Amino acid sequence: MSESNQSVVLVEREGRVAILTINRPEKLNALSQQVRDEMLEHLTALENDDSVGCLVITGAGDKAFIAGADISEFDGRSPMDQRHAMRIPRLYDVMSTFPKPVIAMINGFCLGGGCELSMSCDMRIVSDQARFGQPEIKLGIIPGGGGTQRLPRLVGMGQAMRLILSGDMIRADEALRIGLVDIVHPHEELRVKTLELAQRIASMSPLTLKVAKESLRASERLAIEEGILYERDLFCLCFSTEDMKEGVSAFLEKRQAEWKGR
Ligand code: COA
């Protein structure tokens, strides 16, 4: 069977966590059009699935998270072909605005479009064997999945310039030091530790998670004064929910809260 007839994104469930695995290990999980299309299909289904509270995105095999856009698809492309391939909605934007937390579980090479995809996630939890970079410059292109915009916001302009202009790869400890990633685990513990955190997050009220993410994401586009006012409005809106009443009652009654998502 040709690859196009096989799924290149696998979905598993562990409790309230859905794990999406890009499954092209022989191509280091490069982001082909098929991968992007299948990811978008799964995200659309998972958005409306109340049994899922948190997503984890990872790559199949031991070597790569995602080694970038599929370079073989660039060959012979016209600018209009490329524009069509980059049609809206873009996977990166769907992930950053997805109404549930999305964790990148980075198990190996995290390059180019893979690094950009990870930066669209809400957290990056990584193996100590992972490597990071934006090597597009070596192909005569620049990052096209938000890299020139999201990378400087995470690591500052100087480090973003260094990575994008040199195409150099860095290791997990350096990625942690400059703020590109959030937690580094020994390679063999990555999945267990990441899923523990994902389950804890997924056990919170889905409604409150959604509002918290929305407020955090607003900080990327609003000036601080506007952002503080926006947060105040969302905070007050929480007082209209059954989950807020339940959370407060559960604390006062010294019991576990039972969220309704309302
Ligand atoms: N697009 C398409 N195919 C890719 C790919 C990509 N981004 N990255 C890796 N592959 C393929 C290789 O062509 C090779 O396929 P083949 O076995 O059919 O020849 C396979 O994945 C394994 O990669 P290989 O290069 O042999 O592994 P390596 O361990 O020697 O090197 C990397 C690993 C990540 C350093 C190297 O694959 C690489 O530089 N990849 C491209 C990274 C990049 O430029 N990404 C940005 C794209 S915009």
Boltz pocket constraint, residues with backbone or C-beta under 6 A from the ligand:
constraints:
  - pocket:
      binder: B
      contacts: [[A, 25], [A, 26], [A, 27], [A, 28], [A, 30], [A, 31], [A, 67], [A, 68], [A, 69], [A, 70], [A, 71], [A, 72], [A, 109], [A, 111], [A, 112], [A, 113], [A, 135], [A, 136], [A, 139]]
      max_distance: 6.0
